[in-house]
Amino acid sequence: MSDGRIADLFNLRRGEAAPVLVAGLFFFCILTALMMLRPARDALGMERGLDSVRWLFIGTAVVTLLVNPVFGWLVARLRRLHFISATYAFFALSLVGFWALLVFAPGAVGARSGQVFYVWFSVFNLFVTMVFWALLADRFSSDQGKRLFALIAVGGTLGAIFGPWLAARLAEPLGTPALLLVAAGFLAASIVLAWWLVRLRSDGPRDAPMQDPEAVRIGGSALAGIRAVFASRYLMGIAGYVVIMTIVATFIYFTRLQMVAAAETDLDARTGLLGNIDMWTQVAVLVLQVTLTGHIIRRLGLAFALALLPIAMAVGFIGLAIYGSFLVLILLEATNRAIQRGLTRPARETLFTVVGREDKYKAKAFIDTFVYRVGDVVGAQTEGVLGRLGLALGGLVSVVVPLALVWAALGIWLGRAQQRQADAESLQPNRDAAPR
């Protein structure tokens, strides 16, 4: 296959291959670090049962709310690459601190410290991915985002596969605490790749700015991102989309935990089935990201890409309520992951390419961390209440279907609003404000 046909397949244009490759490697390092540690997080969180997990969700939401002004202060005071480096360095040093605790003071490690790690990891998970996508929204144009974000996300999918594999290979010879240092090393590599990505030049419109983005601070106040979300219909729409998405994902998460916990026979077979489904889900995500997503978003639009997941989830929950089988739940979860990671996530991140630079970091941080965790809390508590009322799956469907209709409508509105703003920016290249 010629270079031209490969470029057409991947929606690449002249000068874009190198930035896409570096960005993909950047995301690979982040997801490798995260997925190496995620099993430990989940195991620690489950030590005191499902109710404990629900309360940990609340604790995580509170911590993300408290951390947002600190991150906003860094964005206001430091240059872009400096606050990005500071964020990743802080989390890397935190991993070193947890490693030192495990190695030099193992007697201090108990249920309480496990819960602290659960909350810390949940905050870490959101912030490192948020900063990555914020930089991409700042580095690439709206058109590039629609074409390239799914391809870049392939790096994250490969990291999500490589991380658990690497953890399994290193845990026995090096010991579990050493995995924290390995993950910290991947975060350090992410800092280098962030600098490399920004220094690369391509032919996109973001590469010939009137002023070098690294020459000036973004400025503003520490709370500007929170105020911006409540002042902008567009950003509020994104926040609403994220809340509903996380509520539905949390319903799936707790339904799975309950069905697995209730299974008294053939648990090993079901575990093997889950593993196979996870593997094929990753394959489906890779196929979407590499070959289809960029073309789908470009030809059918962001509105379609954002509305597909709500519709699929509504249909899936109706099927789950009718059949109530473990297999239907696994198919629902696999569909959710494949569409969300392969199509919805790149489309959702493209929404931020048309907002101002301050909102790309501060407002996005608030939405992708605190608002995201609010959705977790609402979903977890709602599922718990429905379970205590004995409504189970029927109750979930009565909540999910109306939510999905609102969710899909929001996706269509956001896709169209993004296109209008992108068209306006093409006429006014220097415009730097979020659509209101």
Secondary structure as UniProt FT lines:
FT   HELIX           3..9
FT   TURN            10..11
FT   TURN            14..15
FT   HELIX           17..45
FT   HELIX           46..48
FT   HELIX           50..77
FT   HELIX           80..104
FT   HELIX           106..108
FT   HELIX           111..139
FT   HELIX           142..174
FT   HELIX           176..199
FT   HELIX           205..207
FT   HELIX           213..215
FT   TURN            222..223
FT   HELIX           224..231
FT   HELIX           233..262
FT   HELIX           267..287
FT   HELIX           288..292
FT   HELIX           293..300
FT   HELIX           302..323
FT   HELIX           326..339
FT   HELIX           340..344
FT   HELIX           345..350
FT   HELIX           351..354
FT   HELIX           357..358
FT   HELIX           359..363
FT   HELIX           364..365
FT   HELIX           366..371
FT   HELIX           372..388
FT   TURN            389..390
FT   HELIX           392..427
FT   TURN            429..430
//
